[in-house]
Amino acid sequence: MRRVPAVLAALAALSLAGCGYVPVTTLYKLWSFDLLHADPAQIRAAARYPDALAPRPGGAKLLVTIKSGERSDVRTFVLEDDTNTAELAAVAKYRRAGFSLRVFRLAATDVALMRSVLKDLREAKARGDKATGSLGISVDACHTGVLPKQAVLTSSFL
């Protein structure tokens, strides 16, 4: 899990398909991100969505997929709003007119669970298991206004 090949492959596919744009600096950050040694309390996700949408309560989720051999384990963590002004300031450059931007974090109880998952994975890798993993973000939302007739554009940041 030192490298996040599944995430990179998905991002590359989206970029090649013309469905998304991923700056080279972002690709480098994703490539060098080491989830096994990351502090789950510091993981943040942000979502930018049209003002006509609103995330449902408990609708923001972090999905952690771990594959080892024939086994695949998906853990879903419900994210909570992070209203810390420093966290909001860190993503302020992504604000756009007509869009809302929210930051989410793991709940304190899920931080402990995520640490346990990462500890188990580090131990498995130390035993020689060839485990891989990926992170995903999803935000369930409902519309609160008129949606555009074209595609509804959203962005997520990790």
Steps between C-alpha positions, in 0.01 A plus 500: 500500500802726479380602156137545410494340153124452484439870563759600242359262242150638552623859480700425187200334338278798581758741363546304179126471455464877522279470810738664738819689548770407748797735538844337491571628852190317623608179328836525675335555839273199445792287385710589805216480755562223754170405664667236717687769691249784473327628810126435451420798722660722234313359200264757350263481207336797335216515255405780263150479356241732342301716741187312386628187681538428871678202655266280702571461871752216529529495121872572476700177511859386477532156341814300576547191282765246595575204274714209609513195277143395421360703792365851463387705797319833467465719807264795487552787742238772533670837495397800706519870417827668588426865572853582616590831336853378420362201310255719310777748418714215360242433227384861447685516166253242365194719560296586189198725451178298508663212691520401865814352653504288815777322687448166672705291745481163671304491825718448810365146545585416139854637537569223753342238273699623199821484705418139584436418133832659400686319779359165381600583144855600600534170689371304199747675271782427749407129473537525122132525402458682170214728597392803301250768576320807384306792641179643364264779593127506444245763595129424484307817428155621416406799291368808673456711189486482124774284353675605181389339176861402424721272705504565874866571572647402835854467633650309788831561673689272736 
